[in-house]
């Protein structure tokens, strides 16, 4: 029996985006599959990406790395962006994971555990994780990768991009022969000189545009659909949903759909959200509630049991995110476990 709400993941589209990003960036893609591949399912996504040629992956947490190792086997390199916290080196070694070292304490922990291959993060201006350039350690045994992270890659005209690139290029000379990785999804699309040796895209593999808006070079990977549970005519002057979020000024045909904020459909969709239904984009009405949302289907030939598309090929991910006042990253990672993932391709 179909679920009232379903997130369908097109693995062929994922593979196409992987190869598109590699072609644009001109160097290998090392996929970011943290947060369960941005909510789409790391086991399925990483397995397909490995079949497409990926041999290095990035996760955020050690627990994500352990699960991914069990899925992918011994071959690929798996880097943990959190690094190596005190007392956790043994867990990383046991799972053959590679911490991205961010602090002197992490470096000491990893060396003390006789850890093997690892990465090193240099903070080139974002002030998040990593060593400041002036504090970066000398080359050491086991170092396989040096990386940094762009703060404003989704703004191609932002001068901070060039400033970070110059800092990274300079500091990387301290580590001759070590693989260099600098570009996230947005960085892949910046002018030449940002790719270095390896790309680390996340959201653009999963269909999100590099500048927070749709990019025609990328395919829609995720489709969130919900079933119509009931259709009703709302008379003039009557309201829909909590707090009279919508009041009908004409007789309005309303579909009540099986997706709400307990499924990850953000409450902030009200009042600008839209769905694709009956061959058209139609507005959501009133406030999103826990389990349902309301859609204007006036004049459409739709029935109970039909499905509406909250985002996908017809309601693009970045457009849906903008309507909710957020970004594609949050939209995908907000989809809850109550929504089953279905895979095609």
C-alpha positions, -999 to 999 in steps of 0.1 A, spaced: 0 0 0 15 34 -9 23 56 20 4 89 24 37 107 19 67 94 1 102 107 -7 113 92 -40 151 93 -48 162 90 -84 196 73 -83 200 78 -120 197 116 -116 221 114 -87 247 96 -109 241 122 -137 247 151 -113 279 134 -100 293 132 -135 282 167 -144 300 181 -114 331 162 -122 330 175 -158 325 211 -146 352 210 -119 377 191 -140 389 169 -111 375 139 -92 344 143 -71 346 130 -35 310 130 -24 297 144 8 272 120 22 268 133 57 234 136 74 223 104 57 231 119 23 212 151 32 182 130 42 180 109 10 196 77 24 234 74 26 234 36 21 216 38 -13 232 70 -25 268 61 -16 264 26 -30 253 41 -63 281 68 -63 307 41 -56 294 22 -86 299 54 -106 335 56 -96 336 75 -63 363 61 -39 364 88 -12 335 100 9 329 126 36 306 123 66 303 146 96 301 122 125 320 90 134 287 71 138 279 80 102 312 67 91 308 34 109 274 28 92 288 38 58 318 14 63 294 -14 70 275 -6 38 305 1 14 330 -24 27 367 -19 31 377 -3 -1 367 34 -1 383 61 20 358 77 45 367 110 61 350 122 93 348 160 93 343 163 130 378 150 135 391 129 164 377 139 198 393 128 230 388 91 236 373 84 202 404 75 182 400 38 188 365 38 173 378 55 142 407 31 138 385 0 143 362 12 115 391 22 92 379 58 92 400 89 86 395 119 108 399 154 95 422 168 121 410 203 133 429 211 164 463 203 181 444 182 206 429 161 179 462 156 163 478 145 196 449 121 201 453 105 167 490 102 170 487 87 204 464 60 191 489 53 163 462 62 139 469 59 102 456 80 73 439 112 81 431 147 67 439 182 79 415 211 78 428 247 75 405 275 84 410 301 56 385 326 70 352 309 78 361 306 115 344 273 119 365 241 121 402 238 114 437 253 122 443 289 115 470 292 88 496 305 112 490 276 136 490 248 110 512 219 119 542 207 100 537 177 77 533 144 96 531 107 89 496 96 78 485 129 63 467 121 31 445 152 25 445 189 33 412 208 29 394 240 36 359 253 32 344 282 13 321 305 33 305 323 4 307 300 -26 270 305 -34 278 342 -41 302 341 -70 309 379 -68 319 378 -31 355 388 -28 360 365 2 361 336 -22 393 348 -39 408 357 -6 402 322 8 415 306 -23 448 325 -21 452 316 16 446 279 9 469 278 -21 497 293 -1 492 271 30 489 239 8 525 245 -4 535 235 31 523 200 23 539 189 -10 524 158 -25 493 158 -3 459 158 -20 442 192 -18 404 197 -16 388 232 -14 355 233 -33 321 225 -20 291 225 -44 292 263 -50 330 261 -54 327 236 -82 310 263 -103 334 292 -95 360 303 -121 390 280 -127 415 278 -98 391 265 -71 391 228 -79 426 219 -68 428 181 -67 394 169 -54 359 184 -52 336 179 -22 300 186 -34 270 179 -14 237 197 -22 243 200 -59 247 162 -62 212 160 -47 197 185 -70 202 219 -53 216 247 -73 251 261 -64 237 296 -58 205 287 -40 184 287 -71 177 261 -97 205 253 -122 195 237 -155 227 216 -155 215 196 -125 187 170 -124 161 167 -97 170 138 -74 144 140 -47 106 141 -51 84 146 -21 47 137 -27 16 135 -5 -18 119 -10 -50 139 -11 -71 127 18 -102 149 13 -115 175 -10 -140 201 2 -156 234 -10 -151 263 14 -177 290 13 -170 327 11 -160 340 45 -150 307 60 -114 299 69 -90 270 65 -67 257 92 -54 271 125 -57 308 134 -78 315 102 -46 315 82 -67 316 50 -102 331 45 -120 324 13 -131 355 -7 -147 332 -33 -159 296 -31 -127 277 -30 -121 240 -36 -95 227 -11 -75 195 -11 -63 183 23 -30 165 17 -11 140 39 20 159 47 27 183 76 55 195 98 58 161 114 69 149 80 93 178 75 70 201 55 81 233 72 55 254 89 72 284 73 57 273 39 27 294 50 17 315 32 40 313 1 41 275 -4 31 259 -37 26 223 -48 24 207 -83 -10 191 -88 -33 184 -117 -6 197 -141 -3 231 -124 15 249 -95 -12 257 -69 -9 276 -36 -10 261 -2 -37 276 19 -35 286 56 -10 271 80 8 238 76 -3 216 105 14 186 120 0 160 97 -16 178 68 -16 208 46 -43 224 24 -40 233 -13 -62 253 -36 -75 230 -63 -103 251 -76 -111 242 -112 -88 212 -113 -98 176 -121 -84 159 -90 -97 132 -67 -90 118 -33 -60 95 -36 -43 116 -62 -8 129 -51 6 164 -50 43 171 -55 58 194 -28 92 194 -46 107 175 -75 110 179 -112 79 201 -114 83 221 -82 121 226 -80 138 221 -47 154 256 -46 121 272 -54 103 253 -27 130 262 -2 128 299 -12 90 299 -6 96 285 29 123 312 36 151 287 38 176 267 17 176 234 0 199 218 26 173 224 54 144 213 32 159 179 25 174 172 59 140 182 76 121 153 59 115 129 89 117 92 93 79 89 91 82 95 53 94 63 36 122 66 10 116 49 -23 144 45 -48 143 44 -86 171 38 -110 
